[in-house]
């Protein structure tokens, strides 16, 4: 799957960083698909804050110390990682490229890191679990508590090592770009929609060819056993406001703890009160995240609230940071403020768009290179040594104040 074409190699040769990957992906994807990945909720205030929060932090190098081989490896709740990164759960990746979640999981495995598979995948959780490598499974509640429990039982049977419960998606965020593009309005694959969307897609013939050859998937196969008629939900069905929350409740989290033997991680924590509640329920980890700015607009950057949450939970749980990571230096800033690892979502999505699994591998290795270079420039020999002393005190105060 990872074999790349000559054209793909030429594209990847120009991808030196996140912005390059994003620009190349924009040339490959129809506007509706690109904006689906790239966009945030409403005015995208939180989306911008996520990135700016890292920019506002300044490093404080520790002298002229040569570090030949910085150690990026870590153990995260039983996962042996070559660098402190996990690929985040992202729905709709099969629309970006047919390799989809399988390609991201395979690239993560080859990079020596872990993939977090989403229940909103274009492939079944059983298909994703067959990909070699370390993987966790992320669960939505979907239509009911029974639906959620069914997914978790399947994930357990499939052999996923950890369970991630996302609590910030009671309803889908108001991502207006999707509505303007027609992406989230009745996107069934039928003759009417084909004609309606054709002018927006035809400028990307490569994507159209791959999409048609892949069978034009626009459903969530993991939901086939959750619906009355046995047909899987369409991707856009999660965008519609239903009668029940798509997120598990604290009672649901308690059920998960009682019925899941492996690591249990809660994603979507932005407050110390929620962090402490998660600790009381016996979870193993929390993910400080605002869903990449795609849910509630106006909340703070994840990096801005990270220090207070780390202080609130101490060593009781493992803290992971999600949202806003654009460079390897951002990963190190998050670790300096107390995160044990980070999750990246858009980064692998852009790599996927550029050249499938090979593109994901490329952007992950680019990030690794950025981390190694930054560690050398800092004079830091191991990520285990990172703490707030590696960041300017003045910049830390300013970033949190924002």
ABEGO torsion letter per residue (X at the ends): XABBBAAAAAAAAABABAAAAAAAAAAABBAAAAAAAABBBEAGAAAAAAAAAAAABBBBBBEBBBBABBBABBBBGGBBBABBBBBBBBBGAAAABAAEAAAAAAAAAAAGBBBBBBAABABBAAAAAABBEBBBBBBBAEABAAAAAAAAAAAAAAGBABBBBBAABABBBBBAAAAAAGAABGABBBAAAAAAAAAAAAABAAAAAAAAAAGGBABBAAAAAABAAGBBBBAAAAABBBABBABBBAAAAAAAAAABABBBBBBGBABAAAAAAAAAAGBABBBBBAGGGABBBGBBBAAAAAAAAAAAAEAABBBBBBEGBABAAAAAAAAAAGBABBBBAAAAAAAAAAAEAAAAAAAAAAAAAAAAAAAAAAGBABAAABBAAABBAAAAAAAAAX
